[in-house]
Amino acid sequence: MPGLFARSVAVLSVLFGILFAIGMAVTTYCGLPPAFALAIALAVGLLQYLLSPWVIGLIYRIDWVRPEDVNPQLADALKRVCTFNGIAVPRFGVIQDGNPNAFTFGHYPGDARLVVTRGLLDMLDQSELEAVVAHELGHIVHWDFVVMTLASLVPLLLYTAYVATRDGGRSRRRESAAAVAALSYLAYVLSEYIVLLLSRTREYYADEFAAYTTQNPNALSVGLVKVCYGLASSNQANENQRRPSLSSVVRHLGIFDPKWAASLAMASAAAAGNGTVTRDSVADAMRWDLWNPWALVYELGSSHPLPAKRLKALSRVAIALGQTPVYDLSEPRPESYWDEFVGDLLVAAMPGVGFVVGLGALAYLAQAGLVVAGIGALFLCVGAGLVIRLLKSYPNGPYAARSVESLVREPKVSGVRCIPCRLQGRIIGRGIPGLFYSKDLVLRDGSGFITLDYRQPLRILDWLFGAFLAHKTIGEDAVAYGWYRRSPRPYVELLSVSLKGGGELRCHTYLCARTVAWGCCALGAGVLLAAVAL
């Protein structure tokens, strides 16, 4: 734990170092009173800190109960951990919701509230429940309410500095003020990612606290996997009840980011080959998270670490305690996937590269008086970039029959690199359960379930399908054609879906992209040839 504490201190130091540097630059170049611009931002942050517990208690239907009335053994564990760490037993609440989740909130350890859902109490066994609750107690013991509040103030203050220099420095030292404004904005964006890094570090810190406190890291590992699978399963159950899931509401408070939970649940259930999560299937499902560089990219924008990385950290704790990790994550990566990652980045950047090259050609030809030819060259270069991206990210078949199980075992796929496939199964719900206009579907075959991404060229068409047609497909046997991708959840971008009851759904995004790409090439070539002929 000292290592994680040091990481937290280091991250906070970097944040406030950035804040100090930008604050000094703002004061120097704009002549602003240091207390003026920052006072409002600090007041907003303080108000948020003071009111947040009240707002959370107002929004969620929490039954405040005595822990002894819910689970006497859990109550004993709560008292034992709190006494050992010198904090008061937090106020205990239960939310009557089937989604397994837990979270804490408050101002400081003596004012803390610990909330669990009925789904968590029902799904986990005693040791797993105590481990998950110990994780939440870790947040309380470590003063994470205060730490994250202080950290979140930094982006707010940096944005205030950006606004002050952008608007207040135009009349005096215009160029210098503009440079400081740009620097402030870049620092603001960077600080947002650093705050997320700090949040992920605090999650590791709480995991480690729970593992050493209970002396049972394996219980927390199994509990986390059950929470993942339970969140995904409960979300689909909520589809029939037409209500939003709690997991989507408490995304930043809960023990998992729901998108990571759904990703692991879908992948591990499919990797089992029969839709049932096993130790081996969980390990297989984590290959993408642990091996593919794209997983690191997606994690940058998350407040919670990748589930696979959390379980791997808990495995190290188990080994340190002389125990055998419940999930074997020791399989080495068979090869480097960074070459594929770089290739994906290049493919995604091709239209931009074409645009830059085209602008260069336009500027060169314009100097020679060939403006029309330059415009043709611009369209041709952009079109060439679009065609390259199209051919690489939308390979046109063959759409071989695959199972969900076989697809999720593919570690090299990404949002760019895909596998054309054909899936046969039953549509069991929407991509976002309870959201009446959710346009994505979920298909289950004999090996697992996966999201079908329904995507049209115009968003209004997606909305209309979700609002008026998607519900009619639920319960239908179907054959889906499309491209399997992962970003980070496994999904199939649809080309078409044939329903057993009759009818076919077609997505025209690929056709539109192909038309635009080749159309740009044809237009550019035509204009260029016409200009040369003249």
N, C-alpha and C positions, 0 to 999 in steps of 0.2 A: 503493500500500500504506500510506503514512502515514495516509490517511484512515480505512482500516479499523482500523489499530492504535489510532487515537484513539477510534473507536467502541467497541472492546473495552475500553479503559481507562475510558471513560465508563460503560459498562454495569457494569463491576466496581465503579466508584465509587458508583453508585446502589445496587447490592446491599449493599455494606458500609455505606453511609450509612443504609439502612433497618435493617440489623442493629444498628448503634450506637444509633440512636434507640429501637428497641424494647428493647434491652438495658438502656438507662438507665431506661426506664419500668418495666420489670420490677423492677429493683433498688430503685427508689424506692418503689413501691407494695406490694411483697411482702416487702421486707427480706431477700431471698435473697442469700447470698454470691455475688458475681459468678462466682467460679471453680467453684462447686458444680454448678449446672445445666449450664453450658457445657462443663465438663470431660468429661462422659460423651459429649456430642455430638461434641466434638472427637476423643475417643478412637475413637469409631465411624468417623468420617470418615478418620482416620489409618489405622485397621486396614483399611478398604476400599481405601484408596490403596496400602497395602503388599501386600495379598493379591490384588488384582484381576489383575495379570499372571499370577500363578501359577494362579489359577482359570481364566482364559481359556485358558492353555496346557494345562490339565488337561481342559477340556471339549471343545475342538476337536482333531481329528486333523490336526495340522500336521506336514508333512514339512520339517524344517529342512535347507536345502540351500545350496550356494554359488550366488550369482546367475550366475556364469560357466557353471555347468552347466545352467542353465535357458535363459538368453538372454544371450550375450556382449555384444551391443550394449546391452542394458538394464543389465548390470553396469557397463559403461563409463560410462553416463549416471548411474548411482547414485553412482559414485566421484567423478565430475566435480562433481555438485551438492553432495555432502557436503563435498568438499574446499573448494569455493568458500564454503560457509556455515560452515565450521569445526566440523563435527560428524563423529562416527564413522559409518562405514557401518553401518546397522542390521542386526540379524540378520534373515535372509531366509527366509521360509517359504512353502510351497505347500500349499493344501488341495485334495484331489482331488475337486472338486465342479464340476458343469457350470454352476452359477450364476455369472455374471461379477460379481466383487466384489473389494474390496481394503480393508484396514484396518490401522491401527497401534495399538500399545499399549505400555506400559512406564511407568517412573517418571520418566525425564528423557531428554534426547536421547542421552546416552551409553549408555543402557540400553534403547533402543528396539528394537521388533520390527516388521517390515513383512511383512504376509501378503497374498498374492494367491491367487485360485482358479484352477484349471485352465481353467475357463470363460472367465475374463478373458484368460488367455494365448492361448487359441485364437481368441477372438472379435475382438480388436483387432489392428490392424496396428501396426507398430513405433512410429510417431510417436504414435499414440493411446495405446499402452501406456506409453510414456515420459511422456506428459503426465499420465495417471492416477496413475502412480507418483510423479511430481513433486508432485501434489496431496497424496498421503499424506506425502511428505517435508516439505511445507509445515507439516503438523500437528506434525511432530517439531521442525522449526526454530523454530516459534513457541511451543514448550513447551506445547502444548495439553493434554497430560496434567495438568500442574500447574495451568494456568489453569482448566480445567473442574472439577478436584477442589476447588480453592479456591471456585469459584462454587457448586458443589453443596453445600458446607458451609453456605451461608447459609440455604437453606430448612430444613435440618436443625436449625440453631441456633434459627431463628425458631419452628419447631414445638416445640422444647424450651421456649422462652420461653412459648409459648401454654399448654402443658401445666402448666408451673410456676405460672402465674398463675391458670389455671382451677381447679387443685386446692389450691394453697397459699394463695390469697388470700381464701378464703371466710370465714375466722374473723376477719379483720381488714381493715377498709376494703373491705367486700364489694363495694359498687357500683363503687368505683374499680378494684378488681382485675378485676371482670367487664368493665369497659370496656377495660382494658389487654389482657385475654385476647382480646377480640373484635378489638382492633387488631392484636395479634400474629398472630391467625389470618388476618386479611385480608392482612397483610404477608407471611405465609408463602405464601399463594396467589399473590400478586403476584410474589413472588420466584421461584416455580416458572416462571412465564411469562417472567420476565426471564432466567433461566438458559437457557431454550430460545432466547430472542432472542440471547443470547451465543453459544450453540452454532451458530445459523444464521450469525451474523457470522463465526465462526471458519471455517465452510465457505466463505464468500465469500473470506475472507482466504487460505485454502489454494488456492482456484481461481485467485486473482490471482497468487499466488506461482508456481503451475505455469505460468500463461500467460506471465509475464515471464521465468521461468527457461528455458523451452523456446523462447521467442519464437514460439510457435505456439498461440495461444488456440483456433484453429479445430480443431486436433487434439483438444484437451480437449473441445470442444463435441461433436464427432462421437463421441468416446469415451463421453461421458456418455449420449448418446442410444442408442448401442449397448448400454450397460449397462442402461438402462431397458428396452429391448425384449428384451434377453437375459434379464433377471430375470423378466419376464412369461412369455416363451416357455419358459424352463427350469422355471418353476413349474408350467406346464401339463404339461410332460413328466414332472415328478415325480409327477403324479397317477397315472399308470399304474404307478409303482414303489411307491406307497403309503408315501412317506416325506416328512417335513417338509422344506421348502426351507431352504437355508442363509440365504437373504436374510431370512427371518422370524426366524431365530435371532440374526443379527448386525445387527439393525435399527438400533441406535444406533451401532454401530461402523462400519458400512459406508459406502460413498461416497454411497448414496442411501437415503432412507426408502422401503421397498418399496411403500407405498401410493401415494406420488407416482410411483414408477417405473411401477407398473402403470397408473396413470391416464394418464400420458403415452404409454405403449406402446399401450394400447388405443385411445386417441383418435387418435394419429398413424397407426397402422396402418389404422384405419377411415377417416380423412380422406383417405388415399391412394386410396380407391375400389377397391383390389384386394388389400388386406391387406398391402401392402409399404410399408415406411417410405421416404419420399422427403423431400427438403429442403422442398418445398412443403407436404407433408402434416404435417410437424413444425411448421412455422410456423402452419398452419391449426389444429392441435390445441392450440396455446398460446393461442389467443384467449381461451378461457374462463379460463385461469390469469391472464392479464394484464389482462383487462377486467372480469371479474365480481367484485364486492366479496366474495362468499362465499368466494372463494379465499383472500383475506387472513384471513378468520375461521378457516378450517381450518388455515392455516399457523401460527397462533398456538400450536397444540398440538403442533407438529412440531419435532424437533431439526435438521431439514435444511430449507433453503429450497425454494420451489417450483422444479421443474426449469426452467420457463420463465424465471423471474427469474434463475437462475444462467446460463442461456444468453444472456439479454439483457445481463447484466453482462460476460460474456466477449466479446460482440459489441462492447461499448464499448472493451474492451481492444484488440481487433483493429483498430478504427478508430484508436485512439491509436497503434498500431504501424504505421499506414499500410497495413493489410491490409483486404481485403473480407470481412466476416463471412460464415461459411458458411451461416448461417440468417438470413434477412431478417425481422427482427422490428420493422421500422419502420412497419408499417401502423398508422395512428392509430385509436383507438377511435371508431366512427362516432357514438356518442351516450353520454350518461351512463347508467350502469346503477344508479345509487344510488337512483333512485325505485323501481325494481323491488325492490331490496334492502330498502328501508324497508317497501314493501308486503308483502314476505315476512315480515319481522319482525312486522308488525301482524297478519297472518293467523295466524302461529304463536302469538301472544300472546292471541288472541281468547278461548280458554277461561279463561285467567287473568283477563282483563278482565271476562268475564262473572261469574266467581266473586267478584271484588271488588265489582262493581256489585250482585250478588245479596246479598252480605253487608250492603252499605249499605241495601238495600231491607228486608232482614230486621230490621236494627237499628231502622230507622224505623218499620216496621209493628209491631214488638214493643212499642215505646213506646206505641203506640196500642192495645195489647192484642190485636193481630191476629197472633199468633205463627204460626198455621197458614198464614195467607195469606203471611206472610214466608217460610216454608219453601217454599211453592209458587213464590214469586217467585225464590228462590235457585235452585231447580231449573230454572226457565224461563230465567233469565239464563245459567246454565252451559250448558244445552242449546243456546241461541241461539249462544253462542260456539263450541261444538263443531260446530254445523251450518255456520257461516260457514267455519270451518277445513276442514271436510269438503268443502264445495262448491268451495273454492279449491284445495285440495291433491289432491283426487281428482275431477277433471272426468270426468263419465260419458260418455266417447266424444266423437265417433266414433273408433274404434280403426283409424285409417287405416294401410294398409300402408306401412312405412318400411324403409329400410336402416340398418345401423349407421353407415355413412358419413354419411348425411343427419342422423342424430340428433346425432352428436358435433360437428357444425358449428353447433349451436344454442348461442349464447353466453349466453342469458338464463336457462337452466334452473338449478334449485337443488334442495335437498332438499325445498323447499316447492312451488316453481313447476315444473310438469311438463308432459309432452306425452303424451297417450294414443296408443298405437301398437300395431301388430301386426308382429311380426318372424317371418320364416321362415328356418330354417337347421338346423344340426346341433349337438346338445349334445356338447361335446368334453371336458368335465371339471367339476371342482368349483370353487367360488369360492375355497376355501383348499386348494390341492393337498396331498395326503398326510394331511389331517386327516379321520379316518374318519367323523366325525359332521358334517362341513361340509354345511350344508343348501342353500347357494347353488349355482347351476349357471353354466356358461359356454357361450354359444351363439355359433357362427360362421356368418355368412352369406357371400355372395360379396364383401362389402366389408370385413369386419373381424370382431372378436369383442367380446363384451360380457357382463357379469355379469347373470344373472337372479336377482333377490333373492326367494327363497322365504320368505314370512313368514306365520305363523299367529298367531291371537290369544294362544295359550299357547306359551311357549318349549319346553315339553316336547314339543309336537307338531313343532316345528322339529327338535329333537334326534332324535326317532324317525324322521322322514323322512330326515335326513342319515345316520343310522346304518344304516337298513335298506332304504331305497327309492331314495335318490339315485343310487347306483352303477348301478342298473338302467336309468337313462335315458341314460347316457353312450353315445355312438355312435348315438343315435336321431335321425332327422329329426323336427323339431317345429315347431309354430306357437305362438308365445308372445304373449299379450295382457297388456297392463299399462301402466304409467306410466313414461316415461323421466325419470330424475332424475340429478343429479350432486352428490356430496358427499364428497370431491372426485372420486372415480372415477366414470366414467359407468356407470350401471346401469339396469335395468328392474325396477321393483317389480311382481311378478307378480300378475295376476288369475287367469289360467289358462294351462295348457300342454296342447296337443293333440299326442299322439305319433302318428307315422305308423304305428308298429307296433300301434297300438290303445291305448286308454286316455286318460284326461285327469286332469291334476292341477289342483286348484283351491285357491286361497288365500282364506281367509274373513276376513282382517283388515278389508278394506273393508266387507264385510257387517256385521261386528261393530261397526265404528266408526259406520256409518250407523244401526244399531239403537240403540246407546247414545245417539247425538246426538238423534235424533228421539224416542227413548223419554224422555229427560230433558225435552224440550220438552212432550211429551204429559203426562207425570206432573206437571210444574210447572203447566201450564195447568189440568189437572184439579183439582189441590189448590187452586189459586188460585180457580177458579170455584166450587168447593164451599164454600170459606171465605166467599166473598162472598155466596153463596146463603144460607148460615146466618146 
